[in-house]
Amino acid sequence: MTAAPTETSVVDNVGKDLFIGGQWRKATDGKTLPVYDPSTGKVLCEVADASPEDGKAALDAAVAAQPSFAKHPPRERGEILRRAYQLLIDRTEELALLMTLEMGKPLAESRGEVAYAAEFFRWFAEEAVRIEGGYAVAPNGKGRFLIHRQPVGPALLITPWNFPMAMGTRKLGPAIAAGCTSVIKPAAQTPLSMLALAGILAEAGLPDGVVNVVTTSDSGGVMEPLIRDGRARKLSFTGSTAVGRKLLEQCADKVLRTSMELGGNAPFIVFDDADLDVAVEGAMLAKLRNIGEACTAANRFYVQRGVADEFARRLTEKMAAQPIGRGTEEGVVIGPLVDEAAVEKVSSLVSDAVERGAKVLTGGEPIEGPGHFYPPTVLSDVPQDARVAHEEIFGPVAPINVFDTEDEVVAKANDTEYGLVSYVFTQDINRAIRVCEALETGMVGLNQGIVSNPAAPFGGVKQSGLGREGGTVGIDEFLETKYIAINV
Ligand code: NAP
């Protein structure tokens, strides 16, 4: 019987070096960077801090591995992903604890993320053998068209700290399935989940150089030369819109294919005719999943006047009852935010709303350290010009604004540069279809507070991004279409 994982064992067991060309190696200048536990502020361990030179070595390895990996049989690419899926599932407890330690989310949510992350590998294991082309007769009846799909080439992948494993598998799954090699750079705050994933992929039989992991405190300094190098043909980025814009400019130079999963500002709309039990349950999920630190988090609650007081009362009661604490303690629902800057940002958004007339129904003040805690907070009477209506909160704060008509709420919901997801609660089917179609977002949760699913196309419109991850279209982001004109 294997011993239950402990905080020390899970941190000790993960590789701390760079993973390049199938080897673990130190940063060339020997530098390391600290990884913190956000619930205590203490250092968990140090990992290699890559320099631009290390980044180049990782790209060299990906470029060298690309031709042979492109020819690797699709079934075998799928089998590698399937084995990695199983290893992730088998090691859920260790991986969940590791994730909670570096990121803060409660264990139950980390377990959920390991399952969600693994599912991208299983899904794309199945997609690897379904890369279809086509054959057609030219309209003039003479020629023939052969449509062939090939890997786009070496890819650069950049992931954020909030879902440190799933944002990695959501890119690595389709990249591997399509036959692309990659250099992946996790966020400096949460490198351990990605390093654990690299070890698992190697164990699952991934050939050397197919996935290369660089951890660094100098993300711009390491990644910009790789983007501008020209040998990588693709950038897939998940993170903030501000950084995404900057990376798009860098990609323009060598005309890289890009996939951008950026920020969100999700409206959560409750109509008078909604089932309030379902709406409150959906609100709790959409607001508190990942302690509110999710691109899909409900950012603005618009509730129709007839149910506004009752919805606010029920939501406040539930939000106030959530246990707060270190994510490693069973039963905790609200872990710490990722760092002190996150607490300051949430506090300043709440203060701004209150100064403009919002009322605090619960929470509203940061919790004293150690650790970076902010309590579940509900605000009512939040005016549309408050900063919370326009900026990503990334914390457990639910601002409520009352509306009267369907046209009014659709206009308010669409009054943002973002367009990732929206949530709609109504029992009127005609209204549901009208509103879902009118909302300018890539995804809509209709009477449900979670939309993420590896089998569905995830992504945003407007400044929330370009492209889709997951679903049957997810692999397209890593494939080029070649057409061969045949003279018959
Ligand atoms: P971020 O600051 O944009 O960072 C995201 C990633 O980009 C990190 O790995 C970061 O590395 C790296 N990075 C930062 N500056 C860079 C640069 N100049 N060049 C290359 N890489 C750079 O975002 P975050 O604060 O980590 O994550 C939260 C954001 O991600 C939110 O806006 C959230 O909505 C968004 N998000 C979107 C989705 C989606 O699917 N749409 C999913 C999850 C999160 P370092 O941290 O090491 O600097």
Residues whose N, C-alpha, C, O or C-beta is under 5 A from the ligand:
A	BS01	NAP	I158 T159 P160 W161 K185 P186 A187 A188 Q189 T216 S219 G220 M223 T238 G239 S240 T241 V243 E261 L262 G263 G264 A294 C295 S464
